[in-house]
Structures are given as structure tokens and as C-alpha cells.
Amino acid sequence: MFRGTAIAQVIAVLGAVLLAKIYGEEGYGLFGVFISITSITSIISTFQLDKCIVISKNEKESANWFNFLLILIPVISLLITLILILFSDFFLKKIVDFNIFLFSAVGTLLLCYNLINESLFTFQKRFTIISNSKIFLTISNVCLQIILYTYFSLTGLIIGFLSSQFLLMLFFFFKNRKVINKPDFKEIKVGIKKRSTILKYLLPSNTINSLANNLMPILILAFFVLKKQEYIFLV
């Protein structure tokens, strides 16, 4: 697993230098806002219950949490996206483009689904799959982002990222296809009571940390757009 992470990091750094030259500041700024929103919403959308997959006592319990989150994640991510759109309309004066929220909603869904698949692989101790998937994700991400610049210009970074995450998700679900089933909601209810500290402490803590780490690109975008609007008004 360490090998895959190390190789992926090296490829990501080298790819970032090349992509920065291709897309420039504006493209990376847009991508930064997308990543910031997606990073925050992906934590909330799982309620951090993906940890329950890893610490389950047996395969049945782990699979039950996995199947429960398959249903929960799209519902929560949709609600969060609607709240963000309303918040942007009323408080940010539509500074963040509507399409960014749509991209972020898709990105949240893909990231969360890949996360719970990885959690299941971790429980099953199938670390080779996780290691190789990191390498595949990084290579496919960089390659797609370079190719898609010709067709989508600034949004190529976002679409390339989503495409690579989607391909990884298909692979993960193919590997875990036998686990997919209807969840036992009674067992989930009991499990949430037993692990209530995840919702009480871990979720708020990680959400606050994510906000602190990822809010800056959004605030920078808001500042520069407001300054630009003020300049246009004065002229």
C-alpha cells in the first residue's frame, strides 16, 4: 500500500507541474474551488460511517454498513448540493458558478463511493487492490486532464478528475459486486447507537478541519469576483 501511495504521489507532483503550464492560473483556480467544495461535502455525505466498515466484527456487518452507505450517500450529497446552491444565491450573489456545484455533486458521489469500496477492501485486507488503484487513478487522472484540455479548456481539469474517479468506481464495484445487497436497517440502527461517538465527535471534528483547510480557495474567488464587480460598477 505504501508503494502505491509513494508512486502515485510522485506521478501527481510531476503531472501537476505539466498541468499548471497547460491550464494556467484561471484553470487551476476553478479546479481548486471544485476540490474544496467536494472535499468538504464528501466528509459530510458519509457521516464518517465508512469507519464502521473497517472496524466491523465480521464480514456480514461490514457488508451491511457498505450497502447502507450506498443508499445514504446520494441522498445526503443531493441535500447538501441544494443547500449550497441556495446559500450561494442568497449570500454569495451567485459568485460560485452553478455548474461548479453540479460538478461537485457528482464528484462527492464518486469520491464517497470509492471511499467506502476502499474501506471494504481494508476490512478484507486486500491492500494490493488499494495500492494499484492509487497508481491507476493518478495516471488516468493526469492523462485525461491533458487530453480534455483540447475539448473543455478550463473545465478539463474537473472533467478529467471526474472521469478517472468514475473509471475507478466501476472497477471497485466490479470487485465488490457480490457484496451488494439490501441492507438490514435494524442492524444499522443498533450499530449507530453503539458507535454514536462517530456522529457526536468524529463527524463534527473532521468537518471543521475540512472547512478550515478547504475554505480559502472559495473565499479567494469570492474576494476577487467582488472586487471585479466593484471595479466594473465604478467604471
Secondary structure, 3 states (H helix, E strand, C coil): CHHHHHHHHHHHHHHHHHHHHHHHHHHHHHHHHHHHHHHHHHHHHHCCCHHHHHCCCCHHHHHHHHHHHHHHHHHHHHHHHHHHHHHHHHHCCCCCCHHHHHHHHHHHHHHHHHHHHHHHHHHCCCHHHHHHHHHHHHHHHHHHHHHHHHHHHHHHHHHHHHHHHHHHHHHHHHHCCCCCCCCCHHHHHHHHHHCHHHHHHHHHHHHHHHHHHHHHHHHHHHHHHHHHHHHHHHC
